[in-house]
Amino acid sequence: MVSSCCLDQFNMLSTDDSRVMNRIPRVNKVPGLVPESEDDEQQSVPRKRVIVVSNQLPLRVWRDDDDKEWRFEFDENDLLAQLRDAFPPDTEVRYVGTLKADVDAADQDEVAGFLREKMSCETIFLPVEMRNLFYHGFCKHYLWPLFHYMMPKPGSDGVRFDRAQWTAYVSANKIFADKVLEVMFRDDEDGDHVWVHDYHLMALPSFLRRRCNRVKLGFFLHSPFPSSDIYKTLPVRDDILRALLNCDMIGFHTFDYARHFLSCCRRILGLHSESNRGHIALEYYGRPVTIKILPAGIHMKQVGSVISEEHTIRMVKELRDQYEGKILMIGVDDLDLFKGIPEKFAAVGELLERNEELRGKVVLVQITNPARSLGRDVQQLLDEANSIARDVNTKYGKPGYEPIIFVKGPITTLEKLAYYAVAEYCVVTPVRDGMNLVPYKYTVCRQGCPALDKALGVDENSPPKHSVIIVSEFIGCSPSLSGAIRVNPWDITEMASAMCTAITLPDTEKHLRHEKHYKYISSHDVSYWAWSFDQDLVRACSDHYHKRYWRVGLGFAFRLVAMEPNFRKLIGDTLNSSYKITSSRLILLDYDGTMMPPTSVNKGPSHEVISVLNRLCSDPKNVVFIVSGRDRGTLSKWFSSCEKLGIAAEHGFFIRWTRDSPWETSCSMDLSWKEVVEPIMQLYTETTDGSCIENKETGVVWHYQDADPDFGLCQAKELHDHLENVLANEPVVVKKGEHIVEVKPQGVSKGNVVENVISSMRSKGKAPDFLLCIGDDRSDEDMFESITRSSANPILPTIAEIFACTVGLKPSRAKYYVDDIVDVIGLLRGVPEAASVQPS
């Protein structure tokens, strides 16, 4: 049985990044395969290595009928196998994955040893039950339909969420991560690049990152990524997103797929992306996670080599003679629900129904690759496609002519390329698909090669080469094929019209479309795809050794928090030792989130907070301030029992030094601009459900935390720009914050509070030699930045002891942190009493 304990295996002891993992010892090869060299010396290890991780190794596997020995070869049609030629020669490409065959337990060590030594493949053998639940269960019958926009249906077979399948998925991903760690060079300064592929392994990054902080980790999704409304139906939606965000870079074929992923991160996790010089990134606990958008390419040399073979050329001639005088269209698809084969056949029927002159001429050759998984849905699809093809052929066919030729695979790559070279039109119309490289291969085959041109009698006097592609708008290659005729595959009439349009295009137009496609495809091949991904992964990891990392959280809540190297936890002993030897102390404390939990229903200070503040204020060497964004009336009421407490209200617009001292203002009290701001904000409030206005004495804030995340953000940007335009000549600033747009007077910030209070203390001859500043949110970062700026200014007097501290382990300009509000109160309560402090 598959154990659920793997869900908790994040709580293991972490391994040290600098340790060298022991390599798996070499074992004998499988008998009957490539003979081993007698002089088999250990080769020197390349400086750089890419570990390519996928569910299945890109190998063809079979057992010889005669000697019963296992045979292996790289599947040259597999995109991942082509990566061996895509990277520079000095780069080792090592694969990690399972085999596409069942190997007896007695042979597994022998097979794994051969593949490791001879084919640079690390083999994983999953228990049968785990593999069935993981691959055939969660991956193929739950994730794959969901990622192709098939919503779960209550009570239906195969698409209901099964916790046992999810457990198997996590367990399998854990096994993959363990195998990757076995083959990594953990002591290399640059380290291995790990490139994880597709939806089968989306949990792997968490296991790997947990045990290796600085691994250069990229992930590429080869399937569509659904819209947030679809993805949110996944019960483990948070877990998968958080696991993926432990990567350094996440790749998608199209912007649509990346956009959907970013929307899910925003709506589910509250994360926002930013674009910087063409690169999109999310910040996840101080770590930038780059989003890469790049369609995969094909292996140009491989396609060119096959198309120039003598056997291919002979088949091209045969097919040309067979379909002479016919209008030949080609389609090549996997046999699955989303390839739109019945719809394509129906479109051919409608084409012939509406265009009598094309009857007897148009032929669609539809080749199907074998189904990757079996089930009633596949058989139903096949039955439907056969039925439509039979009806169309019966109605419009005649002796020697069938409009639809349905070829059930497998057929060889050579045969497919021969059909591509002969067909004038390519029809690729899935209702939903990942990249789909069929149009790319078709275009290259239509371009041909010198050997094929010579055999077909093509010379400089021949008509220019041309091709026409009819492509679904719902597949990954569609955006890159700007010369293709895009169609909605659900609209049979539109597809039939597109076929008619393609057939009637002038030859010059066909040539121009072909040239446009060939130029793009030949320059964006598999080598370019791999090089571009690798270069951006290096850039995404450039700060790995300039940061200090903290492991936080259990299970899929685990995340790696990146901090500056000198960032550390503030403990009482460190604070108190400096506190005792100083004589003029300034203590600045935020309120909400620092002294009081933001989720508390009663926002007023507790008796404990009042007691701690009065204790600090009772020391004549201390100047203590509460620095808050709240209004002065509320703060005065709450802290009326703190006689010597200073308050900076509304981010420092109002300041008073003690309870009985008058309020001072930091700038002009002219607030006539509010008469302009309030009606504008009211307009946006009325049109944005979930938004509201907070009217402060010196500012106005528009909140949209409860609005739709995307619509609220869009409205906030529009409101921000609107206000900036109408307030361009007013002495105010318009700021965007966390779910807010705020308008307030210029020169008002918590950072200015720090500068003003320090300046005032110096003017009174009590320049501070101790500074403690604690806060928890973005507005408090202004205080930390001001402190850093002041301490770095050689003109200003030096403050001997500075403790800028944020609440919570998160990226900050502060140099210290405490875990929570309990720690804040503990620190403040733990400082020495006034009587116990030694005189300076």
N, C-alpha and C positions, 0 to 999 in steps of 0.2 A: 504493500500500500504506500501511497505517497504521503509523507508526513507533512503536517502543517507547520512543523517547527522551523522550517526555512524562512517563514515570514518574520521570525524573530532573530535571525542570524546576523543582523546588523550589529547586535550588541556584543560582538566578539572583540578580543584584544586587537588593536590596530598594529600593523607591521610597520617597522621603521623604514622610511623611504630610501635610506642609503644601503640597506641590506641587499646582498646578492642572493637571489633565489637559486636553489640547486636545480640544475637542468635534469631532465629525465634521462636516465642512462640509456645508451644505445643498445638495441636488441637486434636480433637477426631479422633479415628480410623474409618475405613470403617466398617459399620455394617456387621455382618455375618462372620467376619474373626477371627483370633486367639483371644480368650478372653483376656482382659486386667487384669492383676493381681490387686487385691484390695490393696495390699501393694506395690504401685508403687513409691518407693522413688527414688530420684535423685541419680544416681550412680556417683561415683567419676570418674573424667576424667583421662584417662590414660596419662602417661607422654609423650608418643609419639603417633602421629597420622599420617596416610598416607591418603591423599585425592586423590582418583583415579578418574580422569575425562575422560569421553569418550562420544561419540555422543549419544549412547544408554546405558541405565543401563543394567547390565547383569542379567536381570530378564525375566521369562516367565510371560506373562500377559494374562488373559482371563476373560470373564464375564460369570458367572454361568447362565445356561439356566433356572434354576428353580427360584432362588431368585433374579436374575439380579444383584448380587453383584460382585464387582471386586475381583479377586483372583490373588495372586502373589507368586512366588517362585523363588529362584535363579536358573539360568540355569547352571547346573553343568558342561555342556560342554563348557561353555564360559570361555576363558582363564582368563578374568578379575575377574570372580566370584571365580575362584580358588585361587586368591590372598588372600582371607580371611584365607586360611589355610597355605599360604606360609610364612607369617610374624610371628614373635614370638607371643606367647599368650598375652603379655602385650601391643601389638600394636593394636590400633583401626584402622580399615580400613573403610573409609567412601567413598561412591560413589556419583558422580555428573553426571547427564545425563538426557536424555529424555526417555520416555517409548516407547515400540514397539506397542502401541495401541493408539487410539484416545479416550481421556477421555473428557466427556462433561464438559463445563466450570463450571457448577453447582457442579460437583463432584471433581474438581481439588484440592481445598483446603483440602478436607477430605482425598483424596488419598495421597496427598503430606505429610500430617501430619502422616498418618499411616506408610508410607514408611520411614519417617524420624525417627520415634520412634522405630519401630519394625525391620526394615531391614537396618538401617544406610545408607539410600539412600536419597539424595537430588534431587528432581524432577524438571525438567525444562519443561515448556509447551510453545512451540514456537507457534506463530500465524500460521495458516494454510498456508497462502501465503508465509510467510517467510520460513517455513519449506520446502515447495515444491521447492522454488528457491534455498535455501541453500543446502538441502540434495539431492533431486532428480535432481536438476539442476546442480549447480556448482560442488558438490562432486562426484555424480555418473556418470554424463554425460560429465563432463569436466576433473576434476582432476584425477579420477580413470582411465579412458582410457589413459590419458597422462602419468601417473606414471607407466602404464603397456606398455609404448612404442607405443601407438597408436597416431600417429601424427594428429594434427588438419587438416581437409581437407576443403578447402574453399567451401562453399555452401552445405556441408553435414549437416544432422540433428543431433543435440545433442552435437557436439563437437566444435562448433564455440564459441569463447569467448563472453560472454554476461555480460555487465557491471552491469545490474540489479541483476544477479545471484551473482556476486562478492560482491556487496553491501549487499545483503542478507547474504552472508557468513560472512562478517565482523560484521554485526549486530548480527548474532547468536553467534559468538565468543565473542562479548561484553557481551551478556546475560550470557553465560557460566562463564565468568570471574567474573561478578557481583555475581553470585551464589557461586563461590568458595570463594570470599571475605567474604560472609555472614557466612560461616562455619569455617573460619580460626581462630585460637587462635593467635591474633596479639600481645599479651603481654607475650607469652611464650618465655623464653630465647633461647631454641633450635628451637622452631617454628615447624609448620606442614611441612611435606614433601608433595609437590604437584606433582603428576605423571600424565601427560597428554598423552593421547593415540591417535595416528593415524591422518591421513591427514585431517580429518574433522575439526580439531581444531588447525591448524598451526598458526592462527593469535592470538590465546588466550594469548600466552606468553607476547606480547607487552602490552596488556591491564593490565595484572596482574602485570608485572614488573613496569609499570608506577605508580601503586598505592601502591606497596609494594616492596621497594628496596631489602630487604634481604630475600625474600621468597626463600625457597629451592625448585627449580623448575626443574623438569626433563621432558623430552619428549621422547616418543618411537614411531617410525614409523613402522607399521606392514605391510606396502606394500613395493614394490620395490621403490627405488629412481632412476629416469631415468638419463641417461648420460646428460652431459651439453648441447649437441646439441639438445636434445629433450626438456630439461627443459627451455632452452633459448627462446623457442617459446611462453612461458607463458607471457602474457602482464604484469602481476603483479609479475614477478619473483623476483625483488629486494625487494618488500614489504614482500613476504613470507620468503625469506632468512633472512631479518633483524628481522622479528618477531621471527623466530626460534632461532636466536642468542641472544635473550633476556633470553633464558634458561641457566641454569648452566650446564646441560648435555643433550645431544641428542643421543638417542640409535637407533641402526640399527641391523637387524638380521645377516647381512653378511658384510664382508669387501668391496665387490663390491658396495653395496648400500652406505656405508660410503664414499668410494672413489669418487663416483659420486657427493655426496653432497659437499665434500671438493673441488672437481674440480669446481663446480658451484660457491662456495664462492671465489675461486681464480680467476676465469675468469670474474665473474660479479662484485664482490665487491673488488677484489684485495687483499684478505686475504690469508695468508699462515699459514699452520698448522705445528706443531712440535711434535715430539714424545719424551717423557721423561720417562724413566724407564717403558716402555710398555704402557703408556697412551698417547693417541693422543689428542691434544688440539689446539684450535684457540684462539688467543688473540683478543678480540673485545673491543676496547676502554678501555683497562686496565683490563678487566674482562676475566679470562680464561673460555672458553666454551669447556668442555670435550666431546669427541666423544667416545661413548661406542659401542662396537661390541660384541653382545652376542645373539645367537639364543635362542628363548623361549623354554621351556620344557613342559612336560605334568604332570598331577597330578597322580603320580604312585599309590598312595593308592586308589584313586577313580577308576582307571581302574582295579586294582586288586580286588577291592570290587565287581564291576559289573561282572567281569569274573568268580568270584567264586559263584555267586548266582545260586540257583537251576534251575531257569528258563533258565538262560544263558547256563548252562551245558546241560540241556535237548535239547536246540536248537542246540548246537554244535554237539550233538550225531545225531540229525536228519539230519543236513547238511552233516555230515561225511558219513552217510548212503546214502544220496541222491546223493552225488558226488563220491561215492566209485569207484575206478578204473579210475577216471578222473584226468587230470592235471589242478588244479583249480588256476586261477589267480583272484585277487580282485582289483578293482579300486573304490575309493570313492571320488567324486568331487562335488563342487557346479556347478550348471547349469549356466555357463557364458562363454563368448567368449574365455577366456584365459586358460581354463582347458584342451584344446587339446583332447576332447572326440572323435570328428570325426577322427582325426589323429590316435588315439589309436585303434579305430575300423578298420581303414584301415590297420594298422600294423598287426592286427590279421588275416585279410584276406590274406595279403602277406605271413605271417608265414605259413598258411595252404596251400597256393599255392605252396610254395617252399619245403614243408616238408609233403609229402603224409602220412608218418607214424604217424603224429600227428593228422590227421583228425579222428574225432570221439573220441578224447581224450582231447584235449585242450578246456577248457571252461573259458571265461572271464565273471565274474559277475561285471557289472558296475552299481554302485549305485550313483544316483545323488540327492543332496540336492536341495530343491526348490530354484528358482532364487530369488535373493534379490531385484531385480527390474524388471519390465516387459517392454517389447518393441518388436519392429519388429526384432531386432537383436537376442534376445533370442529365439523367435519362429523360425527364420531361422536356428539357431544353432540346435534346437531340431529336426526340419525337416531333416536337413542334417544328423545328427547322426542316426535318425530312418531309413533313406534311406540306409545308409551304412551298418547298422546292419542287415537290411532286406536282402540286397544283399548278404552279407556274409553268413547269415543263410540259404538262399535259395540255394546258390551254394555248401556249404559244410555241411549243416545240413542233418538230416535224422530223421525218426520217433523216438522220445525219446531223441533226441540230437540236441542241438543248440549251436554253438560255442560262441555266444554272448547273454548273458542274460541282458537285459537293465531294471534295476529296478528304476522307478521314485519315488523319495521320496515325503513326508518325511517318513523315517522309524526310529525306535527307536535306541538309542545308544546301547542297549542290542543286537539288531539284527546285527548291524555293527560289534560289537566286536566278535560276534559268527562267522561271516564270516571271520574276521581276523584270528581267532584261527584255522580255518579249512584250509584256503588257503595257499598253499605252496609258492606262489609268489604274490608280491604286485607291481602294475604298477601305478606309479604316474608321469604323463608326461604333466603337463601344459606347454604351450608355454611361459608363464610368470606368476609368482606368488610371493606372500610374503613368509611367513615361511612354511606353510603347515605341520601340525603335524600328518597327516595320517600315514606316515611310522613309526613314533615313537610309535603310538598306536598299529599298526600292530605288531611291534617287541615284545612289551610287551605281547600282547595276544598270540603270538606264543611261548613265554616263558612259559605261562600258570601259574597255581597256584596249590598248593597241592590238593585242592578239585577237580579241573578239571582233574588233573593227575590221581587221584584215580578213578574217574568216567570213564575215558578212558582206565584204566588199564595200565597206564604208571608207570614203576618202574625202578630200577637201571639197569636192564637187557635190557631195551628198547633202541632203537637207539637214539643217541644224538639229541636234538632239533635243528631245523634249520629253516632258512627263507632266502628268496632272494628278494631284492628290486631292481626294475628297476625305476630309477628316472631321471627326467629332469634336465639338468644342469642349467636351468634358474629359479630354485626355491630356497628359502632361506635355506631349510634343506639340500640341496645337499652337501655343503662343509663339514657338520658334519657327513655325512654318508659315511665314507671312504671305506666301504666294499660294497657299492651299485654299480650296473652297471649303469653308467651315460650315457644318450643318448641325442641327439639333437632331440627334438620332431617334428621339421619340416622335418626331414629325415625319411620317412616311412620305407625305406629299413633298415636303421640302427636300428630302433626300432624293426622291425621283427627279425633282426639278434640277438639283445640283448635278446629277448624273447627265441629264440632258444638256445643261450648260457646259459641262466639261467636254462633252462630245463635240459640241458645236463651236468651241473656241477656235480662233484662227491659229495656225501653226506658229506664227510669230509670237503670239501671246503664250502659247504652251512652252515655247523655247525660253522666253523671258522668265516665266515662273520656275522652270527647271534650273536655269542658271542661278537664280536667286537662292534656291534651296541648296544647290550643290556647293555654292560658295560658303554658305553658313555651315553645312554639315561637314565639309572637308576641313574647316578651320576650328570646329568645335567637336573634335573626335574624343575618344576615350582618354587619350593622353592629356588633352587639354583639361578634361573634366577632373582627372586625378591630380594633375599639377595644380590647378586652381584651388581645389579643395585642400591639398596639402599646404600650399602657401598661406592660405587664410587660416588654417589650423595653427601654423607656426606663429602667425601674427596674433591670433587669439590667445596663445599661451605665453606671450612675450613677458608678462608680469609674474609668471609662476615663482621665480626665485627672488622677487622683490617684495613678496608678501609673506605674512605669517598666517598660518591656517589653524582654525579651531574646528574640531568635530563636534557638532551639536545635534541632538535629537536622536530618537530611537526609531527603528523600523523605517518606513518610507518617509517619515518626517525628518530623517537624517539630512543634513546639509553641511557643506563646508563653508565656514565663514572666513572671508579673506580680510585681513587687517594689516595696518602698517606694522613694520617690524618691532617698533617700540611700544605698541599698544598692549596694555596688560591690566589685570584686575587690581582694583584699589582695595587694599586690606587695611584693617585698623591699625596695625603696628606701624606701617609705613606712614600713614596719616598722622598718627599721634606723636611719633618721634619728631616730626617737623613742627607740629602744633606746639609742642612744649618749649621749643627754643626760639619761638618768634614772639614779637611783642605788639604787632599791629596787623590784625588779621581781617581780611574781607571774605565774607561767606555769601555767595549768591546762589539762590535756590529757586528753580522752577517749581510750579505748584502741581498742575494737572499732569499725571503720569510720573511725577517725581516724589511728591509728598502724599499724593492721593491717587488711588487707582482710577483710570479713566472710565472704567466700567461701573464704578460705584454709583448707586442711585442717589445717595446723599453726598453731594459734592463738597459740603463743608468739611473743615479740618477736624480730625478726631482729637480727643483729649490728649492722646499720646503725642500727636504732632505739636499741639499747643505747648505741652510740657517741655518737649525737646527744644522748641524755638525759644521759649523763655529762659531755659537753662543756658543756651548759647548767648542770648542777649545779656544775661546777667554778668558776663565777663567783660570788664571795661576795655579789654584789649580787642574785643570783637566788634565789627560792624556787619550786621546781618540784614540781608534783603531777600524778600520774596519778589521774584521777577516773573510776571504773568501777563498773559494776553487778556485776562478778564478785566471787567470795568472796576473803577476805583470804589464805587459804592458797595459792591459785593465784597471786595477784599477788605474794605474798612470794617464792615460788619463782622465778617468771619474772624478777623484778627484783632478785634477790639480789646481783647484781654492781654495782648502783647505790647506793652508800653514802649519798649525800646526797639521794636522791629521796624525796619525800613520796608517800604512797598514801592515797587515800580509797576504801575498798572497800564494796561493797554499797550504792552510791549515797550513801555518806557515813556509814553507821552506824558503821563502824570507820575511824579516822583515825590515822595515825602520820606524824611529820614527817621522820624519817630511818630508815634501815634498822635502826639499833640502838636507836631510841627505842621506848617502849612504845605499845601500841595504846590509843587513847582511844575511848570510845563516846559517841554523841551523845544517847542516851536510855537508859531503863531496859532491863535485860537480861531482864525477865520475858517469856518466850516461851511461857507456858502456853496461850495462845490457839491455838497450832499444833496442839494435840491436837483442837481442834474443826474446824479448817480442813482438815487432811489427809484425814480420812474423807469429807468432803463433796466435795472435789476428786477423790478416788478414785472416787466414785460417778459423777461426770460423765465421768471418763476411761473408765470401763468402758462407758458408753453412747454415747461419741463416738469413732468410729474416727478415727485419725490424731492424737489428742490425747495429751499426756503431762504429767507433773508434774516441776517442778524444785524441789528442796528446798534452799533456801539456809540459812545459819546463822541469819539474822535474818528470813527471809521465805519465802514459798511462791509459786511461779508456775505457773499452768496455761497450757500452750501448745496452740494449736489451728491452727497454720499449715498442717499437713498434712491437716486435716479438710476435709470439704465446706464451701465458703465460706458458703453460706446456713445450713446446719445448725450449723456451728461458731459463726457469729455469733449464731444464736438461742440455742444452749446457753450461750455466753459471757454474753449478757444475763441469762439465767435464773440462771446461777451467780453473777453479780455481785449481783443482787438478793437471792439466797438468802444469800450471805455477809454482805451489809450488814445484813440482818435479824438474823442470829444473832450478829453481832459488834458490834451497836449500842452496847453498853456496854464494849467493849474498847478499849484505847489503840492502835488500828490504823486504817489506811486501806485500802480496797479500790479498786484502780485498774484501769481498762480501758486497755490499750495496743494496739499493733499486733500482733494475733493472740495477745494474752495477757490473762489476768486475774491480777493480783498483789495479794497481801496483805503489808503490811509495817508496821512501827511508825510511829506518827504522828511528824511532824517530821523524817522522813528523806527527803531529796531532794538532788540535786546543787546545787540553788539554795541550800540551807542550808550546803553545804560552802563555797561562795563567801563567804557572809556570815560564817561562823565563822572561816575562815582570815584574811580581811581584818581582822576584829575582833581576832583574836589578834596579828597583825602590828602593829596600831596600839597595842595594849596594851604591846607590847615596844619601842615607840618607833621602829618601822620601817614606818610607814604607807606602803603602796605608791604610787608615782607613775607606775607603768607596769603595765598589766594586759593579758595576752594569754590569751584563752580560746578553745580550738578544740574543736568537737564536731560530730557528724553526725546525731544522731537526736532523737526527741522528749524523751528524758530530759535531753539537753543544752540544750534550750530553757529548762529551768528555770534553768540557769546564766545564760543570756543575759538572761532576764527579771529575775533577781536583780541582775545588773550594771546593767541599765537603771534599775531601781527605786532602787538605791543612788546612782547618779550623778545622779538627779533629785531626791534628798533634800537640801535646803539645809542641814540640820542636820549631816550627815556631812561629814567632810573630802573635798575633791575629789581624785579621781585624775586627774592631768593627761593621761595617754595611755592610752586604752582601745581595745583591739582584740578585739571579740567576733566570732568568725569561724566560719561553718558550712562543712562540706565538701559540695560539690556546689551547683549553681545551683538553688535551690529556695526557696520562701517560708520565712522565718525571722525570729525576733526579733533575730538578729544583724545588724550593719551591714556586715559584710564576708563574702566567701566566697572559697574556693579551689576549683579544679576537682575535685581528687582527692587521694588519699593521697600521691602522688608530690609534689604541690605542697606538702603539709604538711611532709614531710621536707625538701624544698628550702628552704622558709622557715626552718625551725629550723636547718638546717645553715648557712644563709647569714648568721645573725646574727654580729656581730663577736666575735672572741676577747676574753676578759677583759682581756688585756694591751693590746689596741688601743682599748679604750673610754676616751674622754677623762674625766678626773676631773671631777666636778660642782663 
